[in-house]
């Protein structure tokens, strides 16, 4: 989808009285979508799911883009305190139950926004994994909210080219070999053959649940 086409979708949603929001992880591949949204309508609220386990560089990068792009960002934080996110041995769930950890820190905090908004804009791409390959530009989410995936057909090269064309800043961890950047305990340096393999390494897991549990097939 082009910049112009994205603008047309958003204009239609707004003309229909729809209430929109965008979620972003503020990693490298998030930059083009954030930049385009800032040019189309900087008033669209951007939700940053701050799990409390993110790299400090991601927080710093988010603060930088807020200033440079003029976007309105809200930190969305877990409802369950960290001292209640441990198993019976006292270990955080990211070491023993990653699905529960993702639910507490990503899925549950976002659920209230699906109740109060009509359109959820997010930056998934079909080339990232098998689950995302089967998704559509517009797809139903829980609570009668509609997901909108404007860069679903983009590739990693398109992300790179757009970033270069507009001279957008890189994530600070780029130069250290990170491509898919999530929570610090669950992220390692990238695999050349599989972008998402950098997440939850060694586990049969490629999604946190935002794009599985919160999407209707």
C-alpha positions in Angstrom: 0.0 0.0 0.0 1.3 3.4 -0.9 1.3 6.6 1.2 -1.6 8.0 -0.8 -3.6 4.8 -0.5 -3.1 4.8 3.3 -4.3 8.3 3.5 -7.4 7.4 1.6 -8.2 4.6 4.0 -7.7 6.9 7.0 -9.8 9.7 5.4 -12.6 7.2 4.8 -12.5 5.9 8.4 -12.6 9.4 9.8 -15.5 10.4 7.5 -17.4 7.5 8.9 -16.8 8.8 12.4 -14.4 6.0 13.3 -12.1 6.3 16.3 -8.5 5.3 15.4 -5.4 4.4 17.2 -2.0 3.0 16.2 0.3 0.6 18.2 4.0 0.7 17.7 7.0 -1.1 19.2 9.3 1.7 18.1 11.9 -0.7 16.6 13.6 -0.1 13.3 10.8 -1.5 11.1 8.3 0.7 12.8 9.8 3.9 11.6 8.2 4.2 8.1 4.7 3.7 9.4 5.1 6.2 12.2 6.6 8.7 9.8 3.7 8.3 7.3 1.1 8.6 10.1 2.8 11.7 11.3 2.3 13.2 7.8 -1.2 12.0 7.3 -2.7 12.8 10.7 -0.4 13.4 13.7 -3.4 13.6 15.9 -4.0 9.8 15.7 -3.0 8.4 19.1 0.0 6.1 19.2 0.1 3.5 21.9 3.5 2.3 23.0 3.2 -1.0 25.0 5.8 -0.5 27.6 6.1 -3.9 29.2 8.8 -2.9 31.7 11.2 -5.3 30.1 12.2 -3.3 27.1 15.8 -2.2 26.2 16.6 1.3 27.5 17.6 2.2 24.0 14.0 1.5 22.8 12.7 4.0 25.4 15.2 6.6 24.3 14.4 6.0 20.6 10.7 6.4 21.3 11.3 9.7 23.0 13.4 10.9 20.1 10.8 10.0 17.5 8.0 11.7 19.5 10.0 15.0 19.3 11.1 14.6 15.6 7.7 13.4 14.2 5.4 15.4 16.4 3.2 12.4 17.2 1.1 11.8 20.3 2.3 8.8 22.2 0.8 7.1 25.3 2.7 4.6 27.3 0.5 1.6 27.9 1.7 -0.4 30.9 0.7 -3.8 32.5 -2.1 -4.0 34.9 -0.4 -6.7 36.9 2.6 -5.5 39.0 5.9 -7.2 38.4 6.0 -8.8 41.8 2.9 -10.8 40.8 4.5 -12.0 37.5 6.6 -14.8 39.0 6.1 -18.5 39.4 6.2 -20.5 42.6 10.0 -20.5 42.4 10.1 -16.8 42.3 11.2 -16.6 38.6 9.6 -14.2 36.2 7.2 -15.8 33.7 9.5 -14.9 30.8 11.7 -17.7 32.0 9.0 -20.3 32.5 5.7 -19.3 30.9 6.3 -16.8 28.0 2.7 -16.9 26.9 1.5 -15.8 30.3 4.2 -13.1 30.4 3.0 -11.8 27.0 -0.6 -11.8 28.1 0.1 -9.8 31.2 2.4 -7.3 29.6 1.0 -6.9 26.0 -2.4 -8.4 25.4 -4.3 -7.5 28.6 -3.1 -3.8 28.6 -4.3 -3.3 25.0 -7.8 -4.9 25.5 -9.5 -1.8 26.9 -8.5 0.2 23.8 -10.3 -2.3 21.6 -13.5 -1.5 23.5 -13.2 2.2 23.0 -11.8 2.4 19.4 -13.0 1.3 16.0 -9.8 1.0 14.0 -6.5 -0.4 15.2 -3.6 0.5 12.9 -0.5 -1.7 13.2 2.6 -2.4 11.2 2.6 -6.1 10.6 4.1 -7.4 7.3 3.2 -10.6 5.5 6.8 -11.5 4.9 7.6 -11.8 8.7 6.1 -15.2 9.4 3.5 -17.7 8.3 0.8 -16.3 10.6 1.1 -12.8 9.2 1.3 -14.1 5.6 -2.4 -15.2 5.9 -3.6 -11.9 7.2 -5.6 -9.2 5.3 -5.3 -5.4 5.0 -8.5 -5.1 7.0 -9.3 -7.8 9.6 -11.7 -8.1 12.5 -10.4 -7.9 16.0 -12.3 -8.5 19.3 -14.9 -6.1 20.6 -16.0 -5.1 17.1 -12.7 -3.3 16.5 -11.2 -3.5 13.0 -7.5 -4.1 12.4 -5.9 -2.1 9.6 -2.5 -3.3 8.2 -1.3 -0.6 5.8 2.2 -2.0 5.2 1.1 -5.7 5.0 2.6 -6.0 1.5 5.8 -4.2 2.3 9.2 -6.0 2.4 12.3 -5.5 4.5 13.9 -3.8 1.5 10.9 -1.4 1.1 11.3 -0.5 4.8 15.1 0.1 4.2 14.5 2.2 1.1 11.8 4.4 2.7 14.0 4.9 5.7 16.9 5.9 3.5 14.9 8.1 1.2 13.5 10.2 4.1 16.7 10.1 6.1 15.0 8.6 9.2 17.0 7.7 12.3 17.9 4.1 13.0 17.2 2.3 16.2 20.3 2.5 18.4 20.6 -1.3 18.5 20.7 -1.6 14.7 24.5 -1.3 14.6 24.8 -4.0 17.2 23.1 -6.6 15.0 19.6 -6.5 16.2 16.7 -6.4 13.7 13.5 -7.6 15.4 13.7 -5.9 18.8 11.2 -6.7 21.6 11.6 -7.2 25.3 15.3 -7.5 26.4 15.1 -11.0 28.0 13.4 -12.5 24.9 15.5 -10.8 22.1 18.8 -11.9 20.6 20.7 -10.7 17.6 19.1 -11.5 14.2 19.2 -14.5 12.0 20.0 -13.6 8.4 17.4 -16.1 7.1 14.5 -15.3 9.5 13.8 -11.9 10.9 11.5 -13.1 13.7 13.9 -15.8 14.9 15.5 -13.1 17.0 12.6 -13.4 19.3 12.0 -16.2 21.9 15.0 -18.0 20.6 14.8 -21.8 21.2 11.1 -21.8 21.7 8.2 -22.8 19.4 7.0 -19.2 19.5 7.0 -16.4 17.0 4.1 -14.2 18.2 3.3 -12.5 21.5 -0.4 -12.9 20.9 -1.2 -9.4 19.7 -1.5 -10.7 16.2 -3.0 -14.1 17.0 -5.2 -13.8 20.1 -6.4 -10.3 19.0 -7.2 -11.2 15.4 -10.2 -13.0 14.1 -9.5 -15.5 11.3 
